[in-house]
Amino acid sequence: MENNEQKGNVLFKKLDLAFVYLFVFLVGVAIILAMTSFLNDKVKEFTEDAIVMNTQG
């Protein structure tokens, strides 16, 4: 009986650890996507400004 409980506890500990890793991974992916989107917008803005300045000058 005690051995069965110990196996259950180890399983839940490993499952909790897996969820922590999954959460950290998903947060990391969300941060990377947000940074990529932000940088793409900045590059687009810079390119549009460069084109406008090039056509005016």
N, C-alpha and C positions, 0 to 999 in steps of 0.2 A: 504494500500500500504506500509506504513512504517512498519507495523507488519510483512509483507511478507519479506521485506528486512532484518529485524532483524533476522528472522528465518534463512534466507539464510546465514547471517554472522555467526550465531552461528554454523550452519552446517559446514561451511568452516573452522571455528576455530577448531571444533572438528575433522574434517577430517585432518587438518594440524597437530594437536596433535597426531592423530593416525599414520600418516606417520613418525613423529619424533620418536615415540615409536618403530615403525617397523624398522626404520633405525638403532636405537640404538641396538635393539635386534639382527639384522643381523650382525652388526659390532661385537657385543659381541660373537656371534656364530663363526664368522670367526676367532676372536682372540683365542677362545678356541680350535678350530680345528688346528690352527697354533701351539699353545703351545703343544697340544697333539702330533702332528706329530714330533715336535722338541724333545720332551721328549722321544718318542718312538725310535727315531734315536739314541739318547744318550744312552739309555738303551741297544739297540742292539749293539752299539759300545763297551760299557762297558762289555757286556756279551762275545763278540768275543775276546776282550783283555784278559778277565779272562780265557777263554777256552785255548787260545794260551799260556798264562803263566802257566796254569795248566798242559798242555801237555809237555811243555819244562822243567818244574821243577819237 
